[in-house]
Amino acid sequence: MADRLSQLQDAVNAQAENICNSIGVLQQCATPSIFPEFDRVGPKPPKPEEDYCQMFATIISKTAKDIDVLIDSLPSEESYPELQEASIKCLDAENKEAARRLEESVSKGEILLEQIRAALCAIAQSQQDFQKNNAFQIK
C-alpha cells in the first residue's frame, strides 16, 4: 500500500506543478489590460506558438484522472482490518516455512562441516605419515 501512497503523492505533486506552470504561462502570454486612469500602454507579449490553454487543460485533466484511479485503488476503511489480518497470517505462514528451511539448511551444513573436518584430519594424518616415511628413506 505504501507504493500506491507514494504514487498518489507523486501525482498530487505533479498536478500542483502543472497548475503552477499553467498559471505562469498564462501570465506570460496574457494581453495587458487597459486601465482608463493610465495612459501608458506596455509592450505586447509575444504571441504563443502553441495553444497552451489546450495543452495544460489536457495535462491537468489527465493527471486528475490518474489521481482518481490511484485513490480508487486504495483499500477501503471497512476492509482494511480484514486485509491486514489475512496479510499477517500469510506472512506468518511464509515465515514458518522459511524458518523450517533454514533449520534444515543449518543441519545439512553441520553434517557437511563434520565431513570436511574428518577429511582434513585424514589429509593431515596422511601428510604426516608421508613426511615420516620420506624422512626415514633419506637417512
PyRosetta script that sets phi, psi and omega in degrees:
from pyrosetta import init, pose_from_sequence

init()
pose = pose_from_sequence("MADRLSQLQDAVNAQAENICNSIGVLQQCATPSIFPEFDRVGPKPPKPEEDYCQMFATIISKTAKDIDVLIDSLPSEESYPELQEASIKCLDAENKEAARRLEESVSKGEILLEQIRAALCAIAQSQQDFQKNNAFQIK")
pose.set_psi(1, -32.1)
pose.set_omega(1, -178.9)
pose.set_phi(2, -60.7)
pose.set_psi(2, -33.6)
pose.set_omega(2, 179.4)
pose.set_phi(3, -64.4)
pose.set_psi(3, -42.1)
pose.set_omega(3, 178.5)
pose.set_phi(4, -66.1)
pose.set_psi(4, -36.8)
pose.set_omega(4, 177.5)
pose.set_phi(5, -66.0)
pose.set_psi(5, -38.4)
pose.set_omega(5, 177.2)
pose.set_phi(6, -64.9)
pose.set_psi(6, -41.8)
pose.set_omega(6, 177.8)
pose.set_phi(7, -63.1)
pose.set_psi(7, -40.8)
pose.set_omega(7, 178.5)
pose.set_phi(8, -63.8)
pose.set_psi(8, -43.8)
pose.set_omega(8, 178.7)
pose.set_phi(9, -62.8)
pose.set_psi(9, -40.7)
pose.set_omega(9, 177.7)
pose.set_phi(10, -62.9)
pose.set_psi(10, -40.4)
pose.set_omega(10, 179.5)
pose.set_phi(11, -66.6)
pose.set_psi(11, -40.8)
pose.set_omega(11, 178.0)
pose.set_phi(12, -64.8)
pose.set_psi(12, -41.6)
pose.set_omega(12, 177.2)
pose.set_phi(13, -62.8)
pose.set_psi(13, -41.1)
pose.set_omega(13, 178.5)
pose.set_phi(14, -64.5)
pose.set_psi(14, -38.5)
pose.set_omega(14, 179.0)
pose.set_phi(15, -65.0)
pose.set_psi(15, -42.4)
pose.set_omega(15, 177.9)
pose.set_phi(16, -62.5)
pose.set_psi(16, -40.3)
pose.set_omega(16, 178.0)
pose.set_phi(17, -64.6)
pose.set_psi(17, -41.9)
pose.set_omega(17, 178.6)
pose.set_phi(18, -60.9)
pose.set_psi(18, -43.9)
pose.set_omega(18, -178.3)
pose.set_phi(19, -66.9)
pose.set_psi(19, -43.4)
pose.set_omega(19, 178.2)
pose.set_phi(20, -61.9)
pose.set_psi(20, -43.6)
pose.set_omega(20, 179.5)
pose.set_phi(21, -64.4)
pose.set_psi(21, -40.1)
pose.set_omega(21, -179.3)
pose.set_phi(22, -65.6)
pose.set_psi(22, -40.0)
pose.set_omega(22, 177.9)
pose.set_phi(23, -64.5)
pose.set_psi(23, -41.7)
pose.set_omega(23, 178.4)
pose.set_phi(24, -62.1)
pose.set_psi(24, -43.4)
pose.set_omega(24, 179.6)
pose.set_phi(25, -67.9)
pose.set_psi(25, -39.9)
pose.set_omega(25, 178.0)
pose.set_phi(26, -63.1)
pose.set_psi(26, -40.3)
pose.set_omega(26, 177.3)
pose.set_phi(27, -65.3)
pose.set_psi(27, -37.8)
pose.set_omega(27, -178.1)
pose.set_phi(28, -69.7)
pose.set_psi(28, -37.6)
pose.set_omega(28, -173.5)
pose.set_phi(29, -98.5)
pose.set_psi(29, -4.1)
pose.set_omega(29, -176.3)
pose.set_phi(30, -71.6)
pose.set_psi(30, 144.7)
pose.set_omega(30, 175.7)
pose.set_phi(31, -76.4)
pose.set_psi(31, 141.7)
pose.set_omega(31, -178.6)
pose.set_phi(32, -68.1)
pose.set_psi(32, 145.2)
pose.set_omega(32, 177.4)
pose.set_phi(33, -81.5)
pose.set_psi(33, 148.4)
pose.set_omega(33, 179.1)
pose.set_phi(34, -100.0)
pose.set_psi(34, 125.8)
pose.set_omega(34, 177.9)
pose.set_phi(35, -109.4)
pose.set_psi(35, 127.5)
pose.set_omega(35, -176.6)
pose.set_phi(36, -63.7)
pose.set_psi(36, -24.8)
pose.set_omega(36, -179.0)
pose.set_phi(37, -72.6)
pose.set_psi(37, -20.6)
pose.set_omega(37, -176.9)
pose.set_phi(38, -111.8)
pose.set_psi(38, 136.2)
pose.set_omega(38, 178.8)
pose.set_phi(39, -87.9)
pose.set_psi(39, -23.7)
pose.set_omega(39, -172.1)
pose.set_phi(40, -71.5)
pose.set_psi(40, 136.1)
pose.set_omega(40, 175.4)
pose.set_phi(41, -118.6)
pose.set_psi(41, 125.8)
pose.set_omega(41, -178.1)
pose.set_phi(42, -78.6)
pose.set_psi(42, 175.8)
pose.set_omega(42, 178.4)
pose.set_phi(43, -67.7)
pose.set_psi(43, 147.6)
pose.set_omega(43, 178.5)
pose.set_phi(44, -77.3)
pose.set_psi(44, 137.9)
pose.set_omega(44, 178.0)
pose.set_phi(45, -70.5)
pose.set_psi(45, 156.7)
pose.set_omega(45, 179.5)
pose.set_phi(46, -66.6)
pose.set_psi(46, 146.1)
pose.set_omega(46, 178.4)
pose.set_phi(47, -74.7)
pose.set_psi(47, 124.7)
pose.set_omega(47, -178.1)
pose.set_phi(48, -64.8)
pose.set_psi(48, 141.6)
pose.set_omega(48, 179.8)
pose.set_phi(49, -76.8)
pose.set_psi(49, -27.1)
pose.set_omega(49, -177.8)
pose.set_phi(50, -114.9)
pose.set_psi(50, 165.0)
pose.set_omega(50, 174.8)
pose.set_phi(51, -88.4)
pose.set_psi(51, 88.5)
pose.set_omega(51, -175.7)
pose.set_phi(52, -65.8)
pose.set_psi(52, -33.8)
pose.set_omega(52, -179.9)
pose.set_phi(53, -60.4)
pose.set_psi(53, -46.5)
pose.set_omega(53, -179.9)
pose.set_phi(54, -66.6)
pose.set_psi(54, -41.4)
pose.set_omega(54, -178.5)
pose.set_phi(55, -63.3)
pose.set_psi(55, -49.1)
pose.set_omega(55, -179.0)
pose.set_phi(56, -69.1)
pose.set_psi(56, -33.7)
pose.set_omega(56, 176.3)
pose.set_phi(57, -62.2)
pose.set_psi(57, -40.8)
pose.set_omega(57, 178.7)
pose.set_phi(58, -66.2)
pose.set_psi(58, -45.9)
pose.set_omega(58, -179.0)
pose.set_phi(59, -63.9)
pose.set_psi(59, -44.8)
pose.set_omega(59, -178.3)
pose.set_phi(60, -65.7)
pose.set_psi(60, -41.6)
pose.set_omega(60, 179.9)
pose.set_phi(61, -68.8)
pose.set_psi(61, -37.5)
pose.set_omega(61, 177.4)
pose.set_phi(62, -64.7)
pose.set_psi(62, -43.3)
pose.set_omega(62, 179.1)
pose.set_phi(63, -65.1)
pose.set_psi(63, -37.8)
pose.set_omega(63, 177.3)
pose.set_phi(64, -63.0)
pose.set_psi(64, -39.7)
pose.set_omega(64, 177.0)
pose.set_phi(65, -65.2)
pose.set_psi(65, -41.0)
pose.set_omega(65, 177.4)
pose.set_phi(66, -61.0)
pose.set_psi(66, -41.7)
pose.set_omega(66, 178.4)
pose.set_phi(67, -62.7)
pose.set_psi(67, -42.9)
pose.set_omega(67, 178.4)
pose.set_phi(68, -61.4)
pose.set_psi(68, -41.7)
pose.set_omega(68, 179.5)
pose.set_phi(69, -63.7)
pose.set_psi(69, -43.0)
pose.set_omega(69, 179.4)
pose.set_phi(70, -65.4)
pose.set_psi(70, -39.6)
pose.set_omega(70, 178.3)
pose.set_phi(71, -65.0)
pose.set_psi(71, -41.7)
pose.set_omega(71, 179.2)
pose.set_phi(72, -66.6)
pose.set_psi(72, -25.6)
pose.set_omega(72, -178.8)
pose.set_phi(73, -81.5)
pose.set_psi(73, -11.1)
pose.set_omega(73, 177.8)
pose.set_phi(74, -72.3)
pose.set_psi(74, 147.5)
pose.set_omega(74, 179.3)
pose.set_phi(75, -69.1)
pose.set_psi(75, 147.9)
pose.set_omega(75, 179.4)
pose.set_phi(76, -78.1)
pose.set_psi(76, 161.5)
pose.set_omega(76, -178.4)
pose.set_phi(77, -65.7)
pose.set_psi(77, -32.2)
pose.set_omega(77, -177.7)
pose.set_phi(78, -68.7)
pose.set_psi(78, -38.6)
pose.set_omega(78, -175.4)
pose.set_phi(79, -90.7)
pose.set_psi(79, -6.8)
pose.set_omega(79, -173.9)
pose.set_phi(80, -62.3)
pose.set_psi(80, -47.1)
pose.set_omega(80, -179.7)
pose.set_phi(81, -62.3)
pose.set_psi(81, -37.6)
pose.set_omega(81, 179.5)
pose.set_phi(82, -67.2)
pose.set_psi(82, -42.3)
pose.set_omega(82, 178.3)
pose.set_phi(83, -63.8)
pose.set_psi(83, -40.6)
pose.set_omega(83, -179.8)
pose.set_phi(84, -65.0)
pose.set_psi(84, -42.5)
pose.set_omega(84, 179.4)
pose.set_phi(85, -64.5)
pose.set_psi(85, -42.7)
pose.set_omega(85, 178.2)
pose.set_phi(86, -64.4)
pose.set_psi(86, -39.3)
pose.set_omega(86, 178.8)
pose.set_phi(87, -65.2)
pose.set_psi(87, -40.6)
pose.set_omega(87, 179.0)
pose.set_phi(88, -64.7)
pose.set_psi(88, -41.7)
pose.set_omega(88, 178.2)
pose.set_phi(89, -62.7)
pose.set_psi(89, -41.9)
pose.set_omega(89, 179.5)
pose.set_phi(90, -64.7)
pose.set_psi(90, -44.2)
pose.set_omega(90, 178.8)
pose.set_phi(91, -64.8)
pose.set_psi(91, -36.5)
pose.set_omega(91, 178.9)
pose.set_phi(92, -65.1)
pose.set_psi(92, -42.9)
pose.set_omega(92, 178.5)
pose.set_phi(93, -63.4)
pose.set_psi(93, -42.5)
pose.set_omega(93, 178.1)
pose.set_phi(94, -64.0)
pose.set_psi(94, -38.5)
pose.set_omega(94, 179.7)
pose.set_phi(95, -64.5)
pose.set_psi(95, -43.1)
pose.set_omega(95, 178.8)
pose.set_phi(96, -63.9)
pose.set_psi(96, -40.8)
pose.set_omega(96, 178.7)
pose.set_phi(97, -65.1)
pose.set_psi(97, -42.5)
pose.set_omega(97, 178.6)
pose.set_phi(98, -64.6)
pose.set_psi(98, -38.5)
pose.set_omega(98, 178.1)
pose.set_phi(99, -64.4)
pose.set_psi(99, -41.1)
pose.set_omega(99, 178.0)
pose.set_phi(100, -62.6)
pose.set_psi(100, -44.9)
pose.set_omega(100, 178.8)
pose.set_phi(101, -64.3)
pose.set_psi(101, -37.9)
pose.set_omega(101, 178.9)
pose.set_phi(102, -64.4)
pose.set_psi(102, -44.9)
pose.set_omega(102, 178.4)
pose.set_phi(103, -62.0)
pose.set_psi(103, -39.5)
pose.set_omega(103, 178.4)
pose.set_phi(104, -64.0)
pose.set_psi(104, -43.1)
pose.set_omega(104, 179.3)
pose.set_phi(105, -65.9)
pose.set_psi(105, -38.9)
pose.set_omega(105, 178.9)
pose.set_phi(106, -64.4)
pose.set_psi(106, -42.7)
pose.set_omega(106, -179.6)
pose.set_phi(107, -66.8)
pose.set_psi(107, -39.2)
pose.set_omega(107, 175.7)
pose.set_phi(108, -63.6)
pose.set_psi(108, -39.9)
pose.set_omega(108, 179.0)
pose.set_phi(109, -63.7)
pose.set_psi(109, -39.8)
pose.set_omega(109, 178.4)
pose.set_phi(110, -65.2)
pose.set_psi(110, -39.1)
pose.set_omega(110, 177.3)
pose.set_phi(111, -64.0)
pose.set_psi(111, -44.9)
pose.set_omega(111, 178.2)
pose.set_phi(112, -63.3)
pose.set_psi(112, -38.5)
pose.set_omega(112, 178.8)
pose.set_phi(113, -61.9)
pose.set_psi(113, -42.9)
pose.set_omega(113, 177.9)
pose.set_phi(114, -63.9)
pose.set_psi(114, -40.3)
pose.set_omega(114, 178.1)
pose.set_phi(115, -64.7)
pose.set_psi(115, -39.7)
pose.set_omega(115, 178.8)
pose.set_phi(116, -66.2)
pose.set_psi(116, -42.8)
pose.set_omega(116, 178.5)
pose.set_phi(117, -61.6)
pose.set_psi(117, -42.4)
pose.set_omega(117, 179.1)
pose.set_phi(118, -63.9)
pose.set_psi(118, -41.1)
pose.set_omega(118, 179.6)
pose.set_phi(119, -65.7)
pose.set_psi(119, -40.5)
pose.set_omega(119, 178.3)
pose.set_phi(120, -64.9)
pose.set_psi(120, -39.7)
pose.set_omega(120, 176.5)
pose.set_phi(121, -62.2)
pose.set_psi(121, -42.8)
pose.set_omega(121, 179.5)
pose.set_phi(122, -64.6)
pose.set_psi(122, -40.3)
pose.set_omega(122, 178.6)
pose.set_phi(123, -64.9)
pose.set_psi(123, -45.3)
pose.set_omega(123, 179.7)
pose.set_phi(124, -61.6)
pose.set_psi(124, -42.7)
pose.set_omega(124, 179.3)
pose.set_phi(125, -64.2)
pose.set_psi(125, -41.7)
pose.set_omega(125, 179.8)
pose.set_phi(126, -63.2)
pose.set_psi(126, -40.6)
pose.set_omega(126, 178.5)
pose.set_phi(127, -66.0)
pose.set_psi(127, -40.3)
pose.set_omega(127, 178.6)
pose.set_phi(128, -63.8)
pose.set_psi(128, -44.4)
pose.set_omega(128, 178.7)
pose.set_phi(129, -62.1)
pose.set_psi(129, -41.2)
pose.set_omega(129, 179.8)
pose.set_phi(130, -64.2)
pose.set_psi(130, -42.5)
pose.set_omega(130, 179.3)
pose.set_phi(131, -66.1)
pose.set_psi(131, -37.4)
pose.set_omega(131, 178.0)
pose.set_phi(132, -64.8)
pose.set_psi(132, -44.7)
pose.set_omega(132, -179.7)
pose.set_phi(133, -64.1)
pose.set_psi(133, -40.2)
pose.set_omega(133, 179.0)
pose.set_phi(134, -69.9)
pose.set_psi(134, -34.7)
pose.set_omega(134, -179.7)
pose.set_phi(135, -65.2)
pose.set_psi(135, -39.2)
pose.set_omega(135, -179.3)
pose.set_phi(136, -72.7)
pose.set_psi(136, -32.6)
pose.set_omega(136, -177.7)
pose.set_phi(137, -74.1)
pose.set_psi(137, -30.5)
pose.set_omega(137, -178.0)
pose.set_phi(138, -72.3)
pose.set_psi(138, -38.4)
pose.set_omega(138, -177.6)
pose.set_phi(139, -72.6)
pose.dump_pdb("model.pdb")
